[in-house]
Amino acid sequence: MTRPEVAFWALLAATAAVFLAMAFWSVPRLEDHASGDLPFDVRLLGYSYEEARDYLARLGREGRIFYLNVQWRLDSVFPALLALTLGFALPWLYPGAGPWGRAVLIVLAYAGAVFDYVENYHIASMMIAGPDLLTQDTVAAASRASILKWVFDGLAFMVCLIGVLRLVSGAGRRRKRSVNS
């Protein structure tokens, strides 16, 4: 295995480990604190000021502290890991993309991370403010960043999935041709 391949698989493993820690530990714990309501980070369609205020009130001080000490730290490394993993995978899946195509793929890989970090900043501000000092501008900025994060991550995953399907179907066609020859 080449060094880039080793780096890719290590990044993928680290990305998966952080994702699994959030999916099976920190996010469910935040849901428990907030009576089953989803954290801001996983709301694909964003949230209103009223929804944010209500969530923060139900989350309580202990839940907000957990968010800042655990979830925020996990979600501080996850966007970079995901962007690096996609940044390796997308150009590899589309080797004939050319310089402009490769640039688009790289931007697509990193755009979700940029919006994730903007989202994290605003969510941390909301956690610190709590429900009583929350501002509509902060909620609106966080919600926009959440939506844009999901849009760009979703696009990157779809392009990645299409690339994997093309790769698998191409390998299948090559194998079938060699058997028929």
C-alpha positions in Angstrom: 0.0 0.0 0.0 1.3 3.5 -0.9 1.7 6.3 1.7 -1.3 8.2 0.3 -3.4 5.1 0.6 -2.2 4.5 4.2 -3.0 8.2 5.0 -6.5 7.9 3.4 -7.4 4.8 5.4 -6.0 6.3 8.6 -8.0 9.5 8.0 -11.1 7.4 7.3 -10.7 5.4 10.5 -10.2 8.5 12.6 -13.2 10.2 10.9 -15.3 7.2 11.6 -14.2 6.9 15.2 -15.1 10.5 16.0 -18.4 10.2 14.1 -19.3 7.1 16.1 -18.4 8.7 19.4 -20.8 11.6 18.5 -23.5 9.4 17.1 -23.6 6.8 19.9 -22.4 8.8 22.9 -22.4 12.6 22.9 -25.5 13.3 20.7 -27.7 10.7 22.6 -26.5 12.2 25.9 -27.5 15.7 24.7 -30.9 14.3 23.6 -31.3 12.9 27.1 -30.6 16.3 28.6 -33.1 18.0 26.2 -36.0 15.5 26.7 -35.3 13.8 23.3 -34.9 16.9 21.2 -32.1 16.8 18.6 -29.0 19.0 19.0 -28.6 21.9 16.7 -25.7 20.2 14.8 -28.0 17.5 13.4 -30.9 19.6 12.3 -30.8 19.5 8.5 -33.3 22.2 8.0 -32.1 24.6 10.6 -34.1 26.0 13.5 -35.9 29.2 14.5 -35.2 31.5 17.4 -38.1 30.0 19.4 -36.9 26.5 18.7 -33.4 27.4 19.8 -34.6 29.1 23.0 -36.8 26.2 23.9 -34.0 23.7 23.2 -31.5 25.6 25.4 -34.0 25.8 28.2 -34.7 22.1 28.1 -31.0 21.3 27.7 -30.3 23.1 31.0 -27.0 24.3 32.4 -25.6 20.8 32.8 -26.4 19.9 29.2 -24.9 23.1 27.9 -21.7 22.4 29.9 -21.6 18.9 28.5 -22.1 20.3 25.0 -19.2 22.8 25.4 -16.8 20.3 27.1 -17.5 17.2 25.0 -19.6 17.7 21.9 -17.9 20.9 20.9 -14.5 19.3 21.2 -15.5 16.3 19.2 -17.1 18.5 16.6 -13.9 20.7 16.5 -11.9 17.8 15.0 -14.6 16.1 13.0 -15.1 18.7 10.2 -11.3 18.8 9.5 -11.1 15.0 9.4 -14.1 14.7 7.1 -12.8 17.4 4.8 -9.4 15.7 4.6 -11.0 12.3 4.0 -13.2 13.7 1.2 -10.3 15.8 -0.1 -8.4 12.5 -0.6 -11.3 10.5 -1.9 -13.0 12.8 -4.4 -9.9 13.5 -6.7 -9.0 9.8 -6.5 -12.5 8.8 -7.6 -12.4 11.2 -10.5 -8.9 10.9 -11.9 -9.8 12.4 -15.3 -11.4 15.5 -13.8 -8.7 17.9 -15.0 -7.4 20.9 -13.1 -10.7 22.8 -12.9 -12.6 19.7 -12.0 -10.2 18.7 -9.3 -10.4 22.3 -7.9 -14.2 22.0 -7.8 -13.9 18.6 -6.1 -11.5 20.0 -3.5 -13.8 23.0 -2.8 -16.7 20.7 -2.5 -14.8 18.5 0.0 -13.9 21.5 2.2 -17.0 23.8 2.0 -19.0 21.7 4.4 -16.2 22.0 7.0 -16.1 25.7 6.6 -19.8 26.0 7.4 -19.5 23.4 10.2 -16.9 25.6 11.9 -19.1 28.7 11.5 -22.0 26.7 12.9 -19.8 25.5 15.9 -18.8 29.0 16.7 -22.4 30.3 16.8 -23.7 27.2 18.7 -21.0 27.7 21.3 -22.1 31.3 21.6 -25.7 30.1 22.1 -24.6 27.6 24.7 -22.8 30.3 26.7 -25.6 32.8 26.4 -28.3 30.3 27.4 -32.0 30.8 26.7 -32.3 34.1 28.4 -29.4 36.0 26.7 -29.9 34.4 23.2 -30.0 36.8 20.3 -32.0 36.3 17.1 -28.9 37.2 15.0 -26.8 34.5 16.5 -29.5 31.9 16.0 -30.1 32.9 12.4 -26.4 32.8 11.7 -26.0 29.3 13.3 -29.1 28.0 11.5 -27.9 29.2 8.1 -24.5 27.6 8.7 -26.2 24.4 9.8 -28.2 24.2 6.6 -25.2 25.1 4.4 -23.1 22.5 6.1 -25.6 19.8 5.4 -26.0 21.0 1.8 -22.3 20.9 1.0 -21.6 17.7 3.0 -24.6 16.1 1.2 -23.4 17.1 -2.2 -19.9 15.9 -1.4 -21.3 12.5 -0.2 -23.5 12.2 -3.3 -20.5 12.9 -5.7 -18.4 10.5 -3.7 -21.1 7.8 -3.9 -21.4 8.3 -7.6 -17.7 8.0 -8.0 -17.7 4.8 -6.0 -20.5 3.4 -8.0 -18.7 4.3 -11.3 -15.5 2.7 -10.0 -17.4 -0.5 -8.9 -19.4 -0.7 -12.2 -16.2 -0.1 -14.2 -14.4 -2.9 -12.4 -17.3 -5.2 -12.9 -17.3 -4.4 -16.7 -13.6 -5.0 -16.9 -13.9 -8.3 -15.0 -16.7 -9.4 -17.3 -14.7 -8.5 -20.4 -11.7 -10.5 -19.2 -13.9 -13.6 -18.5 -15.5 -13.4 -21.9 -12.2 -13.0 -23.7 
